Amino acid sequence: MRLQRKSAVVTGGIGRGITAAFLREGASVLAVDRDEEALCTAESELDAGDALRTLQCDLAARSAAEEIRAAAAGHSGGIDVLVNNAHTSRQAPFVEHTREMFALSLGTDFYATARLTRSCYPHLRERRGSVIDFASGAGLDGQSHQASYAAAKEVVANEWAADGINVNLISPLAPTAGVDAWAKQRPEQYEQVVRKLPLGHMGGPETEIAPVAVFLASEDSAYMTGQTLLADGGTLVLR
């Protein structure tokens, strides 16, 4: 098992699939989400015993980072892998974006990621761990109505390389609650994206996105940092 004896924190979004994959590979996981019902369902379906602990938490709250760090350290004594996946946003044309829309997106992603990553830093440094953040094709190809969402996607890597901490990103295209909401709100844009997919479908969170996270959390990616891996069915090609 590639993640044997590793301790991970996984937040929101497609975190359910990543959590399942991490558990199969031998990791212990603290799964964090603001949706308590989703966490209860995950606990029941994954049936991982002591290897899985859940924490209902709103990452936009300033106190969340320390609460998560303390819970993770209490669960398994430290943190080897931090997966920053949680993000909430609202779609609208740029000229209609409000301060509240930007605050929501930046508060649940950029600032939440910055606070949590910084809070977990001592554990990651001690264990020469890994941080996995999430990027978006919305920021790479300039999708309309996605201004605040795209603006929230950032990464820190070079500064922590000296501490042996790997920081990489995944840019996925997968069906999530957020994608479902986007599809209902912007069906034409959604269908346009799906039609352009060279591989013909959205990626399965557990079967097609999570294995990329497993790779980045494992020793197989020890010589990689500051990279963005596109798990998007071939939608974008970086040269």
C-alpha contacts under 8 A as a table, 3 or more apart, distances in Angstrom:
res1	aa1	res2	aa2	distance
1	M	4	Q	5.60
1	M	24	R	7.66
1	M	25	E	4.65
1	M	26	G	5.72
2	R	25	E	5.42
2	R	26	G	7.02
2	R	214	V	7.80
2	R	218	S	5.99
2	R	219	E	7.70
3	L	6	K	5.44
3	L	22	F	6.91
3	L	25	E	5.12
3	L	26	G	5.13
3	L	27	A	5.14
3	L	214	V	7.68
3	L	217	A	7.36
3	L	218	S	5.99
4	Q	25	E	6.39
4	Q	26	G	4.20
4	Q	27	A	5.40
5	R	26	G	6.47
5	R	27	A	5.73
5	R	28	S	7.23
6	K	26	G	7.38
6	K	27	A	4.88
6	K	28	S	6.42
6	K	79	I	7.66
6	K	80	D	5.71
6	K	81	V	7.39
7	S	27	A	5.68
7	S	28	S	4.93
7	S	29	V	5.96
7	S	76	S	6.43
7	S	78	G	6.75
7	S	79	I	5.19
7	S	80	D	5.14
7	S	81	V	6.32
8	A	27	A	6.84
8	A	28	S	6.19
8	A	29	V	4.78
8	A	30	L	6.27
8	A	72	A	7.84
8	A	79	I	5.90
8	A	80	D	5.85
8	A	81	V	4.50
8	A	82	L	5.74
8	A	83	V	7.47
9	V	29	V	5.74
9	V	30	L	4.84
9	V	31	A	6.10
9	V	32	V	7.43
9	V	72	A	6.83
9	V	79	I	7.26
9	V	81	V	6.31
9	V	82	L	4.91
9	V	83	V	5.97
10	V	15	G	5.87
10	V	18	I	7.56
10	V	19	T	6.71
10	V	29	V	7.00
10	V	30	L	6.27
10	V	31	A	4.98
10	V	32	V	6.10
10	V	82	L	6.31
10	V	83	V	4.73
10	V	84	N	6.51
10	V	85	N	7.11
11	T	15	G	5.78
11	T	31	A	5.94
11	T	32	V	4.62
11	T	33	D	5.95
11	T	83	V	6.30
11	T	84	N	5.65
11	T	85	N	5.27
11	T	86	A	5.23
12	G	15	G	5.11
12	G	16	R	7.53
12	G	31	A	7.77
12	G	32	V	6.12
12	G	33	D	4.89
12	G	34	R	7.63
12	G	84	N	7.93
12	G	85	N	5.56
12	G	86	A	4.04
12	G	87	H	7.22
13	G	16	R	7.43
13	G	85	N	5.84
13	G	86	A	5.16
13	G	87	H	6.90
13	G	176	T	6.54
13	G	177	A	7.40
13	G	178	G	7.74
14	I	17	G	5.78
14	I	18	I	6.68
14	I	85	N	7.11
14	I	174	A	7.94
14	I	176	T	6.35
14	I	205	P	5.75
14	I	206	E	7.97
15	G	18	I	4.91
15	G	19	T	5.79
15	G	31	A	7.44
15	G	85	N	6.60
15	G	86	A	7.89
16	R	19	T	5.13
16	R	20	A	6.30
16	R	31	A	7.88
16	R	42	A	6.87
16	R	205	P	7.91
16	R	206	E	7.59
17	G	20	A	5.17
17	G	21	A	6.31
17	G	205	P	5.15
17	G	206	E	3.85
17	G	207	T	7.63
17	G	210	A	6.07
18	I	21	A	5.13
18	I	22	F	6.07
18	I	205	P	7.12
18	I	206	E	5.94
18	I	209	I	7.65
18	I	210	A	4.58
18	I	211	P	7.78
18	I	213	A	6.95
18	I	214	V	7.80
19	T	22	F	5.12
19	T	23	L	6.15
19	T	29	V	6.69
19	T	31	A	6.98
20	A	23	L	5.25
20	A	24	R	6.35
20	A	46	L	6.74
20	A	206	E	7.05
21	A	24	R	5.17
21	A	25	E	6.38
21	A	206	E	6.54
21	A	210	A	6.17
21	A	211	P	7.01
21	A	214	V	7.15
22	F	25	E	5.11
22	F	26	G	6.53
22	F	27	A	5.44
22	F	28	S	7.59
22	F	29	V	7.42
22	F	214	V	6.48
23	L	26	G	5.22
23	L	27	A	5.07
23	L	28	S	6.29
23	L	29	V	7.03
23	L	48	A	7.37
23	L	51	A	7.19
23	L	52	L	7.71
24	R	27	A	7.42
25	E	214	V	7.99
27	A	51	A	7.16
28	S	50	D	7.88
28	S	51	A	4.41
28	S	52	L	5.87
28	S	76	S	7.39
29	V	51	A	6.22
29	V	52	L	5.01
29	V	53	R	6.30
30	L	52	L	6.04
30	L	53	R	4.83
30	L	54	T	5.45
30	L	55	L	7.09
30	L	71	A	7.80
30	L	72	A	6.03
30	L	75	H	7.63
31	A	39	L	7.59
31	A	52	L	7.35
31	A	53	R	6.30
31	A	54	T	4.72
31	A	55	L	6.25
32	V	39	L	7.78
32	V	54	T	5.90
32	V	55	L	4.91
32	V	56	Q	5.95
32	V	57	C	6.45
32	V	68	I	7.81
33	D	36	E	6.94
33	D	38	A	7.76
33	D	39	L	6.82
33	D	55	L	6.67
33	D	56	Q	5.30
33	D	57	C	5.75
33	D	58	D	7.04
33	D	86	A	7.62
34	R	56	Q	5.07
34	R	57	C	4.74
34	R	58	D	4.99
34	R	59	L	7.65
35	D	38	A	5.40
35	D	39	L	6.54
35	D	56	Q	6.61
36	E	39	L	5.09
36	E	40	C	6.27
36	E	56	Q	5.54
37	E	40	C	5.12
37	E	41	T	6.22
38	A	41	T	5.09
38	A	42	A	6.17
39	L	42	A	5.02
39	L	43	E	6.21
39	L	54	T	6.36
39	L	55	L	7.72
39	L	56	Q	7.40
40	C	43	E	5.13
40	C	44	S	6.25
41	T	44	S	5.13
41	T	45	E	6.02
42	A	45	E	5.20
42	A	46	L	5.72
43	E	46	L	5.48
43	E	47	D	5.78
43	E	48	A	7.33
43	E	52	L	7.38
43	E	53	R	7.94
43	E	54	T	7.61
44	S	47	D	5.40
48	A	51	A	5.62
48	A	52	L	5.70
49	G	52	L	6.13
50	D	53	R	6.90
53	R	75	H	7.40
55	L	68	I	7.62
55	L	71	A	7.94
57	C	64	A	6.57
58	D	61	A	5.82
58	D	64	A	6.58
59	L	62	R	7.48
59	L	64	A	5.34
59	L	65	A	7.08
59	L	86	A	7.85
59	L	107	G	7.94
59	L	108	T	5.89
59	L	112	A	5.64
60	A	64	A	7.25
60	A	107	G	5.14
60	A	108	T	4.78
60	A	109	D	7.98
60	A	111	Y	7.67
60	A	112	A	5.77
61	A	64	A	5.38
61	A	112	A	7.95
62	R	65	A	6.83
62	R	112	A	7.84
62	R	115	R	7.84
63	S	66	E	5.92
63	S	67	E	6.36
64	A	67	E	5.04
64	A	68	I	6.06
64	A	116	L	7.75
65	A	68	I	5.25
65	A	69	R	6.16
65	A	112	A	7.42
65	A	115	R	5.86
65	A	116	L	4.45
65	A	119	S	6.20
66	E	69	R	5.00
66	E	70	A	6.01
66	E	116	L	7.31
66	E	119	S	6.24
67	E	70	A	5.30
67	E	71	A	6.15
68	I	71	A	5.08
68	I	72	A	6.08
68	I	116	L	7.75
69	R	72	A	5.20
69	R	73	A	6.11
69	R	116	L	7.53
69	R	119	S	6.55
69	R	120	C	5.90
70	A	73	A	5.18
70	A	74	G	5.96
71	A	74	G	5.06
71	A	75	H	6.03
72	A	75	H	5.01
72	A	76	S	6.36
72	A	77	G	7.28
72	A	78	G	6.63
72	A	79	I	6.77
73	A	76	S	5.56
73	A	77	G	4.42
73	A	78	G	4.47
73	A	79	I	6.60
74	G	77	G	5.61
74	G	78	G	7.64
75	H	78	G	7.98
76	S	79	I	7.65
78	G	123	H	5.61
78	G	124	L	7.99
79	I	82	L	7.25
79	I	120	C	7.22
79	I	123	H	5.34
79	I	124	L	5.90
79	I	127	R	7.35
79	I	129	G	7.37
80	D	123	H	7.20
80	D	124	L	5.73
80	D	127	R	5.95
80	D	128	R	7.23
80	D	129	G	4.50
80	D	130	S	6.30
81	V	124	L	7.33
81	V	129	G	5.67
81	V	130	S	4.79
81	V	131	V	5.79
81	V	132	I	7.58
81	V	217	A	6.24
82	L	117	T	7.48
82	L	120	C	7.95
82	L	130	S	6.38
82	L	131	V	4.79
82	L	132	I	6.13
83	V	131	V	6.02
83	V	132	I	4.73
83	V	133	D	6.05
84	N	113	T	6.10
84	N	131	V	7.64
84	N	132	I	6.19
84	N	133	D	4.95
84	N	134	F	6.76
85	N	109	D	7.98
85	N	133	D	6.40
85	N	134	F	5.92
86	A	108	T	6.85
86	A	109	D	6.48
87	H	105	S	6.71
87	H	108	T	5.14
87	H	109	D	4.97
88	T	104	L	6.68
88	T	105	S	5.62
88	T	108	T	5.98
88	T	109	D	7.38
88	T	178	G	7.40
89	S	101	M	6.81
89	S	102	F	7.97
89	S	104	L	6.14
89	S	105	S	4.72
89	S	148	S	7.13
89	S	149	Y	5.91
90	R	101	M	6.10
90	R	104	L	7.99
90	R	105	S	7.55
90	R	146	Q	7.99
90	R	148	S	7.83
90	R	149	Y	7.70
91	Q	145	H	5.15
91	Q	146	Q	5.68
91	Q	147	A	7.91
91	Q	148	S	8.00
91	Q	149	Y	7.95
91	Q	182	W	7.43
92	A	96	E	6.04
92	A	97	H	5.94
92	A	145	H	4.44
92	A	146	Q	6.86
92	A	147	A	7.99
93	P	96	E	5.30
93	P	97	H	6.40
93	P	144	S	6.62
93	P	145	H	4.35
93	P	146	Q	7.54
93	P	147	A	7.78
94	F	97	H	5.17
94	F	144	S	7.71
94	F	145	H	6.12
94	F	146	Q	7.69
94	F	147	A	6.03
97	H	101	M	6.17
97	H	102	F	7.29
97	H	147	A	7.81
97	H	148	S	7.74
98	T	101	M	5.17
98	T	102	F	6.59
99	R	102	F	5.28
99	R	103	A	6.04
100	E	103	A	4.89
100	E	104	L	6.03
101	M	104	L	5.18
101	M	105	S	6.32
101	M	148	S	6.81
102	F	105	S	5.23
102	F	106	L	5.91
102	F	148	S	5.09
102	F	149	Y	7.98
103	A	106	L	5.28
103	A	107	G	5.49
104	L	107	G	5.14
104	L	108	T	6.12
105	S	108	T	5.53
105	S	109	D	6.05
105	S	110	F	7.61
105	S	148	S	5.90
105	S	149	Y	5.87
105	S	152	A	6.34
106	L	109	D	5.21
106	L	110	F	4.82
106	L	111	Y	5.90
106	L	112	A	7.78
106	L	148	S	7.30
106	L	149	Y	7.85
106	L	151	A	7.66
106	L	152	A	5.16
107	G	110	F	6.24
107	G	111	Y	5.18
107	G	112	A	5.90
108	T	111	Y	6.68
108	T	112	A	5.32
108	T	113	T	7.71
109	D	112	A	5.20
109	D	113	T	5.56
109	D	152	A	5.95
109	D	153	K	7.24
110	F	113	T	5.26
110	F	114	A	6.11
110	F	152	A	4.96
110	F	153	K	6.43
110	F	154	E	6.74
111	Y	114	A	5.00
111	Y	115	R	6.07
112	A	115	R	5.25
112	A	116	L	6.06
113	T	116	L	5.25
113	T	117	T	5.85
114	A	117	T	5.32
114	A	118	R	6.04
115	R	118	R	5.25
115	R	119	S	6.07
116	L	119	S	5.02
116	L	120	C	6.15
117	T	120	C	5.22
117	T	121	Y	6.09
117	T	131	V	7.78
118	R	121	Y	5.10
119	S	122	P	7.41
120	C	123	H	5.65
120	C	124	L	6.25
121	Y	124	L	5.01
121	Y	125	R	5.93
122	P	125	R	5.19
122	P	126	E	6.15
123	H	126	E	5.09
123	H	127	R	6.25
123	H	129	G	7.91
124	L	127	R	5.27
124	L	128	R	5.54
124	L	129	G	4.60
124	L	130	S	6.95
124	L	165	I	6.63
125	R	128	R	4.93
125	R	129	G	6.49
125	R	163	D	5.75
125	R	164	G	6.90
125	R	165	I	6.38
126	E	129	G	7.77
128	R	163	D	6.67
128	R	164	G	4.83
128	R	165	I	5.05
128	R	166	N	7.86
129	G	164	G	7.11
129	G	165	I	5.06
129	G	166	N	6.56
130	S	165	I	5.48
130	S	166	N	4.69
130	S	167	V	5.90
130	S	216	L	7.46
130	S	217	A	5.96
131	V	165	I	7.36
131	V	166	N	6.11
131	V	167	V	4.64
131	V	168	N	6.44
131	V	217	A	7.81
132	I	167	V	5.96
132	I	168	N	5.23
132	I	169	L	5.50
132	I	170	I	7.24
132	I	213	A	7.21
132	I	216	L	7.16
132	I	217	A	7.62
133	D	154	E	7.95
133	D	155	V	6.80
133	D	167	V	7.50
133	D	168	N	6.27
133	D	169	L	4.66
133	D	170	I	6.49
134	F	153	K	6.98
134	F	169	L	5.08
134	F	170	I	4.90
134	F	171	S	5.74
134	F	172	P	7.66
135	A	139	G	7.82
135	A	153	K	5.31
135	A	154	E	7.08
135	A	169	L	6.06
135	A	170	I	5.85
135	A	171	S	4.56
135	A	172	P	7.53
135	A	228	T	7.49
136	S	139	G	5.67
136	S	140	L	6.81
136	S	150	A	6.55
136	S	153	K	6.93
136	S	171	S	4.99
136	S	172	P	6.82
137	G	140	L	4.80
137	G	141	D	5.93
137	G	142	G	7.69
137	G	143	Q	7.74
137	G	150	A	7.99
137	G	171	S	6.50
137	G	172	P	7.80
137	G	236	L	7.40
138	A	141	D	5.82
138	A	142	G	5.41
138	A	143	Q	4.86
138	A	144	S	7.94
138	A	146	Q	6.31
138	A	149	Y	7.44
138	A	150	A	5.42
139	G	142	G	5.31
139	G	143	Q	7.07
139	G	146	Q	7.97
139	G	147	A	7.98
139	G	149	Y	7.89
139	G	150	A	4.36
139	G	151	A	6.96
139	G	153	K	7.66
141	D	236	L	7.94
142	G	146	Q	7.82
143	Q	146	Q	5.96
144	S	147	A	7.19
146	Q	149	Y	5.23
146	Q	150	A	5.95
147	A	150	A	5.42
147	A	151	A	6.11
148	S	151	A	5.07
148	S	152	A	6.38
149	Y	152	A	5.56
149	Y	153	K	7.31
150	A	153	K	5.80
151	A	154	E	7.99
155	V	167	V	7.44
155	V	168	N	7.53
155	V	169	L	7.42
155	V	226	G	7.59
156	V	159	E	7.01
156	V	160	W	7.69
156	V	167	V	6.63
156	V	226	G	7.38
157	A	160	W	5.73
157	A	161	A	6.34
157	A	165	I	7.99
157	A	166	N	6.83
157	A	167	V	4.97
157	A	168	N	7.29
157	A	225	T	6.32
157	A	226	G	5.07
158	N	161	A	5.22
158	N	162	A	7.81
158	N	225	T	7.75
158	N	226	G	6.97
159	E	162	A	6.91
160	W	163	D	5.27
160	W	164	G	6.80
160	W	165	I	5.62
160	W	166	N	7.47
161	A	164	G	5.13
161	A	165	I	5.39
161	A	166	N	6.39
161	A	225	T	7.52
162	A	165	I	7.45
166	N	222	A	7.25
166	N	224	M	6.74
166	N	225	T	4.94
166	N	226	G	7.51
167	V	225	T	5.15
167	V	226	G	5.60
167	V	227	Q	7.69
168	N	216	L	7.32
168	N	224	M	7.57
168	N	225	T	5.40
168	N	226	G	4.96
168	N	227	Q	4.99
168	N	228	T	6.10
168	N	229	L	7.95
169	L	226	G	7.38
169	L	227	Q	6.08
169	L	228	T	4.56
169	L	229	L	6.16
170	I	212	V	7.65
170	I	213	A	7.56
170	I	228	T	5.59
170	I	229	L	4.85
170	I	230	L	5.99
170	I	231	A	6.74
171	S	228	T	6.70
171	S	229	L	6.03
171	S	230	L	4.77
171	S	231	A	5.85
171	S	232	D	6.83
172	P	203	G	7.64
172	P	209	I	6.71
172	P	230	L	6.13
172	P	231	A	4.61
172	P	232	D	4.93
173	L	202	M	5.90
173	L	203	G	5.92
173	L	231	A	6.54
173	L	232	D	4.58
173	L	233	G	7.26
174	A	179	V	7.54
174	A	202	M	5.03
174	A	203	G	4.64
174	A	204	G	5.99
174	A	205	P	5.99
174	A	209	I	7.62
174	A	232	D	7.64
175	P	178	G	7.94
175	P	179	V	5.62
175	P	180	D	6.63
175	P	202	M	6.36
175	P	203	G	7.15
175	P	204	G	7.16
175	P	205	P	7.31
176	T	179	V	5.01
176	T	180	D	6.08
177	A	180	D	5.05
177	A	181	A	6.22
178	G	181	A	5.10
178	G	182	W	6.17
179	V	182	W	4.91
179	V	183	A	6.03
180	D	183	A	5.03
180	D	184	K	6.37
181	A	184	K	5.23
181	A	185	Q	6.16
182	W	185	Q	5.03
182	W	186	R	5.62
182	W	187	P	7.39
182	W	190	Y	7.20
183	A	186	R	5.28
183	A	187	P	4.75
183	A	189	Q	7.65
183	A	190	Y	5.21
183	A	191	E	7.84
184	K	187	P	5.53
186	R	189	Q	5.46
186	R	190	Y	6.18
187	P	190	Y	4.97
187	P	191	E	6.04
188	E	191	E	5.22
188	E	192	Q	6.12
189	Q	192	Q	5.06
189	Q	193	V	6.34
190	Y	193	V	5.23
190	Y	194	V	6.35
191	E	194	V	5.07
191	E	195	R	6.02
192	Q	195	R	5.22
192	Q	196	K	6.41
193	V	196	K	5.31
193	V	197	L	6.69
194	V	197	L	5.37
194	V	200	G	7.22
194	V	201	H	6.70
194	V	202	M	7.22
195	R	200	G	7.36
196	K	200	G	7.86
196	K	235	T	6.63
197	L	200	G	5.05
197	L	201	H	6.46
197	L	202	M	7.87
197	L	232	D	7.94
197	L	233	G	5.84
197	L	234	G	6.31
197	L	235	T	5.34
198	P	233	G	6.15
198	P	234	G	5.53
198	P	235	T	6.55
199	L	233	G	5.07
199	L	234	G	6.54
200	G	233	G	7.31
201	H	233	G	7.10
202	M	232	D	7.45
202	M	233	G	6.98
203	G	207	T	7.73
203	G	208	E	5.50
203	G	209	I	6.45
203	G	231	A	7.59
203	G	232	D	6.88
203	G	233	G	6.85
204	G	207	T	5.14
204	G	208	E	4.99
204	G	209	I	6.32
205	P	208	E	5.93
205	P	209	I	4.93
205	P	210	A	5.92
206	E	209	I	6.06
206	E	210	A	4.98
206	E	211	P	7.39
207	T	210	A	6.28
207	T	211	P	6.77
208	E	211	P	6.07
208	E	212	V	7.41
208	E	231	A	7.72
209	I	212	V	5.57
209	I	213	A	6.89
209	I	231	A	6.33
210	A	213	A	5.00
210	A	214	V	6.24
211	P	214	V	4.89
211	P	215	F	6.23
212	V	215	F	5.10
212	V	216	L	6.38
212	V	231	A	7.65
213	A	216	L	5.08
213	A	217	A	6.07
214	V	217	A	5.05
214	V	218	S	6.06
215	F	218	S	5.22
215	F	219	E	7.74
215	F	220	D	6.23
215	F	221	S	6.28
216	L	219	E	7.81
216	L	220	D	7.32
216	L	221	S	5.39
217	A	221	S	7.34
218	S	221	S	6.17
218	S	222	A	7.39
219	E	222	A	5.03
221	S	224	M	5.39
224	M	227	Q	6.84
230	L	234	G	7.77
230	L	236	L	7.48
231	A	234	G	7.55
232	D	235	T	5.68
232	D	236	L	7.29
234	G	237	V	6.76
